[in-house]
Amino acid sequence: MRRLVAETTLQPRQLVLPMFVADGLDEPREISSMPGVYQHSMDSLRKAAVEAVAAGVGGLMLFGVPRAEDKDADGSQASDPDGILNRGLRALVQEVGGSTVVMADTCLDEFTSHGHCGVLNDAGAVDNDATLRRYVDMAVAQAETGADLLGTSGMMDGQVGAIRAGLDAAGYTDTGILAYAAKYASAFYGPFREAVASSLEGDRRSYQQDPANRREAIRELELDLAEGADIVMVKPAMSYLDILREVADRSTVPVAAYQISGEYAMITAAAQNGWIDRRGAILESLMGIRRAGADMVLTYWATEASHWLS
């Protein structure tokens, strides 16, 4: 009876698995602040992708982790066809392309020596327009790997329009854009910065959204839609369910939400201490994000939850 009258569904196809591929690894390396999540070698990346697809996940979102010595002020490795992220994307496309949606993180933060999502000017502030040019270079390189969706996570003004124009000019009219429409400057990103070996100096409050603001998220949504976003996303998910609901109510395209590293770490830590039921908390948290309006959820539990749901 409960199944018959349930108002919200949670299915493997609605889950997307974020993955990390690190340069120079011979075997996967566990991320200490995210137990159960790994920086992958190229071989373990392929194996984990095959397992995720077999479980029925809807997509894979890949982040690259370069060697420290390969980072520079412009994040040049981000657009290098032989850079770690683009090599990882090609591996995923070769291994599971056509069986799931391969997504790429289109942002410079993992590749810059200063850890910011864009190019800095002489005053040390992010140069929005110079960054857009780098994003276009990065997007075209990712499209060349065969990636299906590009995740514009940098929160620069005009990034969706610039990338769309750049992809179209290069002939990649079928490559989609997953726009991070509402990405907040959150305290819950901490474990992710370990996951990508971030070199961040300072913070990103000048270009990510203020947690106090709600109307701003809708303005960002409308701009991204006007610029050609194919999917829009709210990040983080669990602390911003009200924003997610408003975005879902107004969006004319599918809506995603990212259950981020800090949210993963909190549930994991509480479960390890025996304070909550792990499986129940994971599934309830995912259902809550779906109930708030997400058509798809990026979660580090995508494969495991898909096994349960299947």
Secondary structure, DSSP 8 states (H G I E B T S, - for coil): -HHHH-S----GGGEEEEEEEETT-SS-EE-TTSTT-EEE-HHHHHHHHHHHHHHT-SEEEEEEE--GGG-BTT-GGGG-TTSHHHHHHHHHHHHHBTTBEEEEE--STTTBTT--SS-B-TTSSB-HHHHHHHHHHHHHHHHHHT-SEEEE-S--TTHHHHHHHHHHHTT-TT-EEEEEEEEB--GGGHHHHHHTT----S--TTTSB-TT-SHHHHHHHHHHHHHT-SEEEEESSGGGHHHHHHHHHH-SS-EEEE--HHHHHHHHHHHHTTSS-HHHHHHHHHHHHHHTT-SEEE-TTHHHHHHHH-
